[in-house]
Amino acid sequence: MTLKRRTFSAVRWTAAAGVFRALLQIAQVAVLARLLSPADYGLMAMVSVVLGFGGLFADLGVNSAFVQRREVTLGQRSSLFWLNVAVSSGIALLLVALSPLLSTFFGDGRLTPMLMLSASTFVLGALGQQLKMAAEKALHFRPVILTEVSAAIMGFVAAVLMALGGWGVYALVLSGIVSASAGTLLAWLFLADGWRPMWRLRLSDVRSFLGFGTALIVNNVANQINLTLDIFLGGKLLSAAALGLYSVPRNLALQVQFMVNPVITRVGFPLISQVQHDVARVRSIYLQTLNMTASTNAPVYVGMAFFAPEIVALMLGPGWERSGELLRILALWGGIRSTANPVGSLLLGMGRADLSMKWNLALLFLYPPALWFGSHFGPEGMAWTMLGLMMTFFIPGWYFLVRPLCKAGLVEYAIAALRPFVFSGIAIAPAHFLALQIDEPVLRLVLGIGIAAPLYLAVSHLGNREWFRAMLQLAGRRQVAES
């Protein structure tokens, strides 16, 4: 199979998985929001922040280095596997030990057992992570996606059953453990391809990977701080219920990006790694990646901003009305953020985790004071601050990250990133105006989608044919050219 055919096959599978996971996530939120309270979601938001930081250190960045490196010996792979397991086990034990202190920091003793239980996911995930990365490195995404989807279904079923059984917030905690366990078990059943790690852990094997991995860890820590600082501050300054009202629409906004962007960027990273010495090809792949993600994300985010109250009423039900206006702001934040995200595949594929590290460290001087100020105005203040910061760094992000690596100009970068949002506004604004004539929120949402979707496709066919043709190819309606 040619590189282009393998790429489209990988994108098809990740796209199908992204859509399925999004539908599963929507179903989970719609069900559990009626069985659990905003306070439960607020507690889980705090746990998720802590787990997110721990996860940054779980493999020392060597799994990404493993994908970026073109040649890896069997001895090196075994040492990398056991290093990942050892470090993840250490992180889990450290989190168990620090759980009481973290609970004290957030001012809620209920977090201690939740954190202790959740620590097990580090070890469970590490046992299967390299198997997934090896398959992705070869662009063999089909078995990876099938294992991930199966694990997600098991986690969803576990969460619903435990919530119905009255387990409260522990339905969310134990759901993560079930998903991690199932994912690793399925990875060994379907991704190992006969490979077993040798009993080997040598510094000489992993030393050359640690430079890239260390820069990646520092970068990811800084990025995670910038991304989750609002939750940290909310955990300190807001009640658990207020934080829940903010974190759920925030996570909904991020969920779109987490669904769509990996469809392209998970493939883009190993693809750019394979052509990293051809700058013209790298630029072409990156701009196509950016256009694909923006064109797919834009109508969803713009639609969320226009129809935020209807979405909250449909998905969350009574008691969440305040989240409607928050979702409107956070949808715009998520939309702009989704255009910055694909740069990660460019930086990693080119082996420049150090450049991303410097960028995120610089942002650390700006994000904390801005969000601290915004948090004094409640959830709405934090939401507006997040949006303002994302808009401020759009052009500097191109100048310091994109331009040096692939020589893309500002105009072509802006067209790839922002043109889909203009087209989305053109399609969704009249649909929203017509839908307002209906009183029932669900019917307004259905009518809005029914009008906006064909309008957006028509406008894209006229002004964004590259994306339109790619969608036809992914749907199998056009033959993929050999290359």
GUTI-986443 format. One record per residue: x, y, z of N, C-alpha, C in turn; residue in three letters. Coordinates in steps of 0.2 Angstrom, whole numbers, plus 5000, padded with zeros to 4 digits. Example, Ala and Ser with C-alpha at 12.3 -4.5 7.8 and 13.67 -1.06 7.14 Angstrom:
2
506649725039506249785039506649845039ala
506449895035506849955036506450005039ser
This chain:
483
500449945000500050005000500450065000met
500350114996500750174995500650215002thr
501150265003501050315008500450345009leu
500250375003499550415003498950365004lys
498950305002498450265003498450245011arg
499050235013499050215021498850275025arg
499050335023498850395026498050405026thr
497750395020496950395020496650345024phe
496950285024496650225028496650245035ser
497250275037497350285045496850345046ala
496750395042496350445044495550425044val
495450375039494750355039494550315046arg
495050275048494950245055494950285061trp
495350335061495350385067494750425066thr
494550445060493950485060493350445062ala
493250385060492750345062492750335070ala
493350325073493350315080493250385083ala
493450445080493250505083492550515084gly
492150505078491450515078491150465084val
491350405084491050355089491150385096phe
491850405097491950425104491550485106arg
491450535101491150595102490350575104ala
490050525100489450505102489350475109leu
489850435110489850395116489950445122leu
490350495121490450555126489850595127gln
489550605122488850645122488350605126ile
488350535124487850495128488050495135ala
488650485137488850475144488650545148gln
488850605145488650665148487950675149val
487550655144486850665144486550615149ala
486750555150486550505155486750525162val
487450535163487750545170487550615173leu
487450665168487250735171486550725174ala
486150685173485550675176485550625182arg
486150595183486150545188486650575194leu
487150615191487650645196487550715196leu
487850755202487750825203488250865200ser
488150925199488750975197489350965202pro
489250955208489750945213490150885211ala
489850835209490250775207490750785202asp
490450825197490850845191491450885193tyr
491250935198491850975200492350935204gly
492250885208492750845211493150805206leu
492750785201493150745195493550785191met
493350855190493850895187494450905190ala
494450915197495050925201495550855200met
495150805201495550735200495850735193val
495550755188495750755181496350795180ser
496350855183496950895183497550865185val
497450835191498050805195498350745190val
497850705188498050645183498350675177leu
498150725174498450755168499150775169gly
499350805175500050825177500450755178phe
500150715181500550645182500650615176gly
500150615171500250575165500850605161gly
501050675162501550705158502250675159leu
502350645165502950615167502950535166phe
502350505165502350435165502750395161ala
502950425155503450385151504050425149asp
504150485152504750525151504750555144leu
504250545140504250575133504550525128gly
504750465131505150425126504650385121val
504050385123503550345118503550395111asn
503450455112503450505106504150505103ser
504750495107505350495104505450425100ala
505150375102505150305099504750315092phe
504250355092503850365085504350405081val
504650455083504950505079505650475076gln
505950425080506550395078506450345073arg
506750345067506650305062506850235063arg
507450225066507750155067507750145075glu
507450095077507450075084507649995085val
508149975089508349905089507849875094thr
507849805094507449765099507649785106leu
508249785107508549795114508249865116gly
508349915112508049985114507349985115gln
506949945111506249945112506049915119arg
506449865121506249825127506449875133ser
507049905133507249955138506750015139ser
506450035133505950095133505350065136leu
505150005135504549975138504549975145phe
505149945148505149935155505350005159trp
505650055155505750115158505050155159leu
504650145154503950175154503550145160asn
503550075161503250045166503450065173val
504150065174504450085180504250155182ala
504350205178504250275179503450285181val
503050245177502350255178502150225185ser
502450175187502350145194502550195199ser
503150225198503350275203502850335203gly
502650355198502150415198501550395202ile
501250335201500650305204500750305212ala
501350285214501550275221501550345224leu
501850395220501950465223501250495223leu
500850485219500150515219499750485225leu
499850425227499550395232499850425239val
500450445239500750475245500550545246ala
500450575240500250655240499550665240leu
499150615240498450625239498150665245ser
498350655251498050695257498250765256pro
498850775254499150845253498750885248leu
498650845242498250875237497550895239leu
497250845243496550855245496550925250ser
497050935254497050985258497151055254thr
497551045249497651105244496951125241phe
496551085239495951095236495351105241phe
495551085247495051105253494451055253gly
494550995251494050945250494350875252asp
494150845258494450785259494250725255gly
493650735252493350675248493850665242arg
494350705240494750695235495250635236leu
495450625243495950575244495850505242thr
495350475243495250405240495150405233pro
494850465230494750465223495450465219met
495950505222496550515219496950445220leu
496850415226497250345227497050295222met
496350295221496150245216496350255209leu
496250325207496450345200497150335199ser
497650335204498350325202498450255199ala
498050205199498150145196498150145189ser
497850195186497750205179498450215175thr
498950245179499550255176499950195174phe
499950145179500250085178499850045172val
499150045173498750005168498850025161leu
498950095160499050125154499750105151gly
500250115155500950105153501050035150ala
500749985153500849915151500649905143leu
500249945141500049935134500149995129gly
500450055132500550115128501050105122gln
501550065123502050065118501850025112gln
501349975113501049935108500649975103leu
500250025106499850065102500350115098lys
500850145101501350185098501650155092met
501850095093502150055088501750045082ala
501150025083500650025077500550085074ala
500450145078500350205075500950225070glu
501550215073502150225069502150195062lys
501850135062501850105055501250125051ala
500850175054500150195051499650135051leu
499750085055499250035056498750055061his
498250095060497850125064497150085066phe
497050035061496450005062496349965068arg
496849925070496849885076496849925082pro
497249985082497250025088496650055089val
496250085084495650115085495150065088ile
495150005085494649955087494749935095leu
495349935097495449925104495249985108thr
495350045106495250105110494450105110glu
494150095105493350105105493050055110val
493349985109493049935114493149955121ser
493749985123493950005130493450055132ala
493350105127492850165129492150135130ala
491950085126491250065127491250035134ile
491749995136491749955143491750015148met
492150065147492150115153491450155153gly
491150165147490450195147489950155151phe
489950085149489450045152489550045160val
490250035162490350035169490150095173ala
490250155170490050215173489250225174ala
488950205168488150205169487950155174val
488150095174487950045179488050065186leu
488650095187488850115194488450175196met
488350225191487950285193487250265195ala
486950215191486250195193486250155199leu
486850125201486850095208487050135214gly
487050205212487150245218487850265220gly
488350245216489050255218489250325217trp
488850375215489050445215489650455210gly
490050495213490650525209491150465207val
491150405211491550355210491350315204tyr
490750325201490650305194491050325189ala
491250395190491750425185492450395186leu
492650385193493350365194493450295192val
492950245194493050175192492950165184leu
492650205181492550205174493250215170ser
493650255173494250265170494750205171gly
494650175177495050115178494850055174ile
494250055173493949995168494250005161val
494150075159494450085152495150075151ser
495550095156496250085156496450005156ala
496149965160496249895160496049865154ser
495449875151495249845145495749865139ala
495949935139496349955133497049915133gly
497349905139497949865139497849795137thr
497349765140497249695139497149685131leu
496749725128496549715121497149735117leu
497649785119498249795115498649735115ala
498749695121499149635121498849585116trp
498249585116497849525112497949545104leu
497849605102497849625095498349665092phe
498749695096499349745094500049715094leu
500149665099500849645100501149615094ala
500749575090501049545084501649495086asp
501549465091502049415093502649445097gly
502649515098503249545101503149535109trp
503649525112503749515120504349555122arg
504249595127504849635129505349585132pro
506049595131506549565134506649595141met
506849555146507049575153507649615153trp
507549675150508149725149507949795150arg
508349825154508249895155508949925156leu
509249955151509949985151509950055149arg
510350095153510350165151510650185144leu
511150135142511350145136510850145130ser
510350105131509850095126509350155126asp
509250185131508750245131509050315132val
509750315133510050385134509850425128arg
509950405122509850445116509150465115ser
508650435118507950455118507750505123phe
508150515128507950555134508050625133leu
508450645128508550715126507950745123gly
507650715118507050725115506450725121phe
506450665125505950655129505950715135gly
506550735137506550785142506250845140thr
506450875134506150935131505450925131ala
505150865129504450855128504150865134leu
504450835140504050835146504050905149ile
504550945148504551015151504051055147val
504051035140503551075136502851055138asn
502650985139502050965141501850995148asn
502250995153502151025159501951095159val
502251135155502151205154501451215151ala
501351175145500751175142500151155146asn
500251105150499751075155499551125160gln
500051165162499851215167499451275164ile
499651295158499351345155498551325153asn
498451255152497851235150497351225156leu
497651205161497251185167497251235173thr
497651285172497651335177496951365180leu
496551365175495851395177495551345181asp
495651275180495351225185495651225192ile
496351235192496651245198496351305202phe
496351365199496151425202495351415204leu
494951385200494251375201494151325207gly
494651275208494551235213494751265220gly
495151325220495351355226494851415227lys
494551445222494151505223493451495222leu
493251445219492551435218492251375222leu
491651365223491351305226491351245221ser
491351185223491351125219490751135214ala
490151155216489651165211489751215206ala
490051275208490151325203490751295198ala
491251265200491751235196491451185191leu
490951145194490651095189490251135184gly
489851185185489551225180489951255175leu
490551265177491051295172491451235168tyr
491651185172492051135169491751085164ser
491051075165490651035160490651065153val
490451135152490451165146491151175143pro
491651185147492351185145492551125142arg
492351065146492550995143492250985137asn
491551005136491250995130491551035124leu
491851095125492151135120492851095118ala
493151065123493751035122493650965118leu
493050935120492950875117492850875109gln
492650925107492650935099493350925097val
493850965100494550965097494850895098gln
494650865104494950795106494650745101phe
494050755098493750715094494050715087met
494150785084494250795077495050795076val
495350835080496150845079496550785079asn
496450735084496850675083496750635077pro
496150645074496050605067496550625062val
496750695062497250715058497950715061ile
498050745067498750755070499050685072thr
498650635074498950565076499250535069arg
498950555064499250525057499850575055val
499750645056500250695054500850685057gly
500950665064501550665067502050605064phe
501750545063502250495060502350515053pro
501850545049501950565042502450615041leu
502450665045502950715045503650685047ile
503650645052504350615053504650575047ser
504250545043504450515037504750555032gln
504550615032504750665026505050725029val
505350725035505550785039506150815036gln
506450785031507050825028506850855021his
506250855020505950885014505450945016asp
505751005017505351065020504751075016val
504751075009504151095005503651045006ala
503850975007503250925008503050935016arg
503450955020503250965027502751025027val
502851075024502451135024501751115021arg
501751075015501151055012500751015017ser
501050965020500750915025500450955031ile
500851005033500551045039499951085037tyr
500051125032499451165030498851125028leu
498951065025498351025024498051005031gln
498550985035498250965042497851015045thr
498151075045497851135048497151155045leu
497151145038496551165035495951105036asn
496251045036495750995038495450995045met
495851005050495551015056495151075057thr
495351135055494951195055494251185052ala
494351155046493651155042493151105045ser
493451055048492951005052492751035058thr
493151075062493051095069492551155068asn
492751205063492351265063491651265064ala
491251225059490551225060490251205066pro
490651155070490451135076490451185081val
491051215082491151275087490751335086tyr
490651355079490251415078489551395080val
489351335078488651305080488551305087gly
489051285091488951285098488851355101met
489251405098489151465101488451495099ala
488251485093487551505092486951475096phe
487051405097486551365100486751345107phe
487151375110487351355117486751335122ala
486251385122485751365127485351305125pro
485251295119484951235117485351175118glu
485951175117486351115118486451095126ile
486451145130486451135137485751105139val
485251135137484551105139484451035137ala
484751015131484650955128485150905132leu
485750925133486250875136486250875143met
486150925146486250925154485650935158leu
485050965155484450965158484351025163gly
483851015167483751075172484351075177pro
484451145180484951155185485651175182gly
485651175175486351185172486251255167trp
485751295168485551345163486151395163glu
486551405169487051455169487651435164arg
487651365163488251345158488151365151ser
487451385149487351405142487751455140gly
487751515144488151575142488951555142glu
489151515147489851495148490051455141leu
489551415139489751375133489851415127leu
489451465127489551515121490251545121arg
490451565126491151595126491651545125ile
491551485129492151435128492151395122leu
491551405118491551375111492051415107ala
492051485107492451525103493151515105leu
493351505112493951485114494251425111trp
493751375112493951305109494051305102gly
493751345098493851355091494451375089gly
494651435092495351465091495851415093ile
495751385099496351335101496351275097arg
495851255094495951195089496351215083ser
496451275081496851295075497551295077thr
497751305084498451305086498651235088ala
498251185089498451115091498851085086asn
498651085079499051045074499751055074pro
499951115077500751125077501151075081val
500751045085501150985089501350935084gly
501050915079501250865075501850885071ser
501850955069502450985066503050985070leu
502951005076503551005081503850945082leu
503450895084503650825086503950795079leu
503550795074503850765068504450785065gly
504650855067505250885065505850875071met
505650845076506050835082506250895085gly
505750945086505951005089505451015095arg
505450965099505050975106505351035110ala
506051045108506351105112506051175110asp
505851185104505551245102504851255105leu
504451195105503851205109503951215116ser
504451185119504551195126504651265128met
505051305124505251375125504651415124lys
504151395120503551435119503151425125trp
503051365127502551355133502851385139asn
503551385140503851415146503751495146leu
503751515140503651595139502951605141ala
502451565139501751575141501651575148leu
502051535152501951535159501951595163leu
502351645160502351715163501751755162phe
501351735157500751775155500151745157leu
500051675157499451645158499251655166tyr
499651635171499451635178499151705180pro
499551765179499251825181498551845178pro
498551825172497951845168497351805171ala
497451735172496851695174496751705181leu
497251725185497151745192496651805193trp
496751855188496351915188495651895186phe
495651855181494951835178494551795183gly
494851755187494551705191494151745197ser
494351805198494051855203493351875201his
493151865194492551875192492051815190phe
492251765194491851705193492051665187gly
491651615186491751575180491751615173pro
491251665173491251705167491851735166glu
492151765171492851805170493351755168gly
493451695170493951645168493751625160met
493151625159493051605152493251655147ala
493051725149493251775144494051785144trp
494351775150495151775150495451725145thr
495151665145495451605141495351625134met
494751655132494651675125495151735123leu
495251785127495651835126496351815125gly
496651775129497351745128497451705122leu
496951665120496951625114497051675108met
496651725108496651775102497251805102met
497551825107498151865108498751825105thr
498751765106499351725104499351695097phe
498851705093498751675087499351695082phe
499451755081500051775076500651755079ile
500851775086501451755088501551675088pro
501051635088501151565088501451545081gly
501151575076501351565069502151585068trp
502251645071502951675070503451635073tyr
503351605079503851575083503851495082phe
503351465080503251395079503251375072leu
502751395068502651375062503151395056val
503251465056503751495051504451465051arg
504751455057505451425057505451355054pro
504951315055505051245053504851225046leu
504351255044504051235037504051295032cys
504251355035504251415030503551435028lys
503051425031502351445029502251515031ala
501951555026501851625027501251635031gly
501151705034500651715038499951715034leu
499951735028499351735024499051665023val
499551625021499251555019499151515026glu
499451535031499251505038498651535040tyr
498451595040497851625042497251595038ala
497351595031496851565027496651495029ile
497151455030497051385032496651375038ala
496851425043496551415050495851455051ala
495851515047495251555049494651555043leu
494851535037494351535032493751495034arg
493851435037493251395038492851425044pro
493051465048492651495053492151555050phe
492451585045492051635041491551595037val
491651545034491151505030490651475035phe
490851455041490351435046489851485048ser
490151545049489751605051489151615046gly
489451615039488951625034488451575033ile
488551515035488051455035487651455041ala
487951465047487551455053487151515055ile
487351575054486951635056486251635053ala
486151625047485451625044485051565047pro
485351505048485051455051484851465058ala
485251505062485051525069484451565069his
484451615064483951665064483251625062phe
483251585058482651545056482451505062leu
482951475065482751425071482451465077ala
482651525077482351565083481551575083leu
481251555077480551565076480251505080gln
480551455082480251395085480451405093ile
479951385097479951395104480351335107asp
480251275105480551215108481251205106glu
481751205112482451205111482751155106pro
482451085107482651035104482551045096val
481951065095481751075088482151135085leu
482351185089482751235086483451205084arg
483651165088484351135087484351095080leu
483851055080483751005074483651045068val
483251095068483151135062483751175060leu
484151205065484751235064485251195060gly
485351135063485851085060485551065053ile
484951055052484651035045484751095040gly
484751155042484851215037485651225036ile
485951225042486651255042487151195038ala
487051135039487451085037487551085029ala
486951085025487051085018487351155016pro
487151215019487451275018488151275018leu
488451245024489151245025489551205019tyr
489251145018489551105012489551145006leu
488951175004488951214998489451274998ala
489551305003490051365003490751335003val
490851275006491551245006491651224999ser
491151194996491251174989491551224984his
491251284986491451344982492151374984leu
492251384990492851414993493351374996gly
493251314997493751275001493751204998asn
493851194991493851134988494351084990arg
494851104993495351054995495051015000glu
494751045005494451005011493850965008trp
493450995004492850965001493050894998phe
493550904993493850844990494050784994arg
494450815000494750765004494150725008ala
493650765010493050725013492750675008met
492750695002492450644997492950584997leu
493550594997494050534997493950495003gln
493950525009493850495015493250445015leu
492750475012492050435012492050385006ala
492650385003492650334997492350354991gly
492150414990491850434984492250454979arg
492950464980493450484975494050434976arg
494350414970494950374971495550414973gln
495950384978496550414981497050404976val
497350464974497950454969498550424972ala
498850384968499450354970500050404971glu
500450384976501050434977501550394981ser
